[in-house]
Amino acid sequence: MNIPRTSFPRIVIIGGGFAGVALAKKLSKQEVQVVLMDKHNYHTFQPLLYQVSTGGLEPDSIAYPIRKILKDFPNFYFRLASVEEIDTKKNKVRTNIGDLKFDYLVVASGSKTNFFGNTEIEKHSMAMKTIPQSLNLRSLILENFEDALLTSDLNERNALMNFVIVGGGPTGVELAGALAEIKKGILPKDYPDLDTRSAQIHIVQSGDCILKGMSAKASQKAEDFLEKLGVHVWKNVRVTNYDGKMVTTDSDLTFETSTVVWAAGVKGATIKGLDAEDFITRGNRIMVNEFNQVKGFEHIFAIGDIACMATDEHPYGFPMMAQPAIQQGDQLGDNLLKIIEEKPLKPFVYKDKGAMATIGRNKAVVDLKNWKFQGVFAWYVWMFVHLFFLIGFRNRMVVFVNWVYNYVRFDREARLIIRPFKRN
Amino acid sequence: MNIPRTSFPRIVIIGGGFAGVALAKKLSKQEVQVVLMDKHNYHTFQPLLYQVSTGGLEPDSIAYPIRKILKDFPNFYFRLASVEEIDTKKNKVRTNIGDLKFDYLVVASGSKTNFFGNTEIEKHSMAMKTIPQSLNLRSLILENFEDALLTSDLNERNALMNFVIVGGGPTGVELAGALAEIKKGILPKDYPDLDTRSAQIHIVQSGDCILKGMSAKASQKAEDFLEKLGVHVWKNVRVTNYDGKMVTTDSDLTFETSTVVWAAGVKGATIKGLDAEDFITRGNRIMVNEFNQVKGFEHIFAIGDIACMATDEHPYGFPMMAQPAIQQGDQLGDNLLKIIEEKPLKPFVYKDKGAMATIGRNKAVVDLKNWKFQGVFAWYVWMFVHLFFLIGFRNRMVVFVNWVYNYVRFDREARLIIRPFKRN
């Protein structure tokens, strides 16, 4: 990879997610050379992917060109690349576009969907971790309704209109709520010649509550909201298989459906060279110390979802969400400069700013440290926070316009099958 | 296709473009059953496709769900279908989702890119008639610059940064202008480690002027604007081949390039059953009389790009643009009702509302019947007219936000490689 060597130390960052971008910004005006690599040329605002899948937002409004984030930074290089291996002995990364030496390496490769080894589920169900995946789901949902019009077989029609979401975390809950609103507000108008009342939305959750990471109050209220919207919430049920037609579970419960969304878990997106047992812990995450250093190295770090920093309060690492990623990226920026200046490092302390999830129109739950609230106000707070954390003024404006329009008109206009999924 | 027969006559419309949608709207509150079929579930605002290709607009803001256009109309059916054959004897259409009988048939299938039989050009060059095609071009342009960074071969790098647009009509001119602005305003910031000044944009035009359908003044001014933006305009040069690396022409001129956009012509998107020589004329269009009736039929019609209505002023049919399509759809709506009520038909008269093209920031040309003007004011008129004709309030708002942002910030933020084209 032809990146010139300068007198500045070279920091290679793998991944332009929340963690990688926060770190890059912190290093912007420092005497270091930074090379950021990502498989995509854009940063994805993952918390809003479910709105892309359900036609509420266009994909381009939750993506932001990484080169634009870095454009005013001197000594910055972006490369569109897949990292294939990390050579910790020779201090270089091997990518699909060539090798690159590093002085410091930061792995911020994030997480991917965890199918827990079930290849049949992986083959037949939909994931929602990237924009292309979310667009595939959008196409599939719409294609299903178009197909439901064509069949006279009642079972087949119902299977096309049944949606099974596996996993009751924020992704599953938010997607289920959005689908329920589409069922109520859009389907009867778009498909007057189809009995869309028989469409069903199911959440299947292996644990005994939804939104497990949040307060009992939030969890209960979210469940109430979902039930009010007509979503079926199944708790203490574990999905055992899905063959493309039938979902089986560890109970008597089965679902005939054409659409399973797998939101039951994520795992670290490990990279060869740092994927040996020595480095990896629960959930495929790389163990790091309080400075985000990978075991055995002083110059190799991991931050964000891929990193597992075990603390007393979080023995299995911090939740795989935006906040810990941003905070770790931020802090590591400071620490890298301290290392270069040979100053002592500052350990990472996670500031839990709370959690929130939206279920639908005027329906959200928010857990702050000292204040937990639900309903209309929580919904406004949810929107404000998401607008605030979106990168880019244009994105904020476009998302705002869409949200106002969708709210006033009970609508979601991006119900477009731009690239068909089934007919592909 | 399970669409119930009612006592109303059934009108089948093939195609949800400008013509088909205008017709459908006209029939909305009448005592007819209307079935509209399209390969996509959305209407595409084709005049702005070049802005999608160049990252100025998100695709979803120039698309509009067809079901939503029809949602308040009783007796309306939409089917996502490809029509495979028209059986004029049995009065039915054969589609990929089954057959359907019609009482009246309206072919509004539009046009597609015309490669004039050159399969090598067709294989290697990019077209820009649909949203997926425009997104492919967007990805390709961006991927080329990412790849240009990686090569040390100067010829290869230049080929990656050279863009050859074949055809000097509105599409070619508007795309060239947008690329020139990207070269000037965005590339130097996004690719500080690449000498983007050597990027070249060429328009190759077989005739002796660009914007052939417009006034000599508009054509000349557009050429001046393009030259000011650094676009190379080649007139009286005909492209003879492109093998993926080299463009050859009927002169000594050749271009080494990775990207050829073919905007040199369109032809009618004919359908089996109405594609015999009896029906077809120049440009693969279906000959129609002044009521848009296809020769030999009283109940089969063609409107828009696919229809060729020869008049004294337009011996080869009206230009293949939005205006004639909208006007024909509109008028045919009235005439269909007249046929059903057994009243005499009204012949179609084309009201030429003029033509316009934008070249770049503050640079457009407008030809009205009695007034031809160019420059800043023309640019405002161009924007206003395009906003006005866009379907949907949300689309207008989002496009407006983008245009204001792009204007103020000299930017185009949708430079996203959502689905890679080359690496696919």
Interface residues (C-beta under 8 A of the other chain):
Chain A: M1 N2 I3 H40 N41 Y42 E58 P59 D60 S61 A63 Y64 P65 R67 K68 K71 D72 Y77 R79 L80 I97 G98 I131 P132 L135 L142 E143 E146 L149 L150 S152 K189 D190 Y191 P192 D193 G392 F393 R394 N395 M397 V398 V401 N402 Y405 R409 D411 E413 A414 R415 L416 I417 I418 R419
Chain B: M1 N2 I3 H40 N41 Y42 E58 P59 D60 S61 A63 Y64 P65 R67 K68 K71 D72 Y77 R79 L80 I97 G98 I131 P132 L135 L142 E143 E146 L149 L150 S152 K189 D190 Y191 P192 D193 G392 F393 R394 N395 M397 V398 V401 N402 Y405 R409 D411 E413 A414 R415 L416 I417 I418 R419
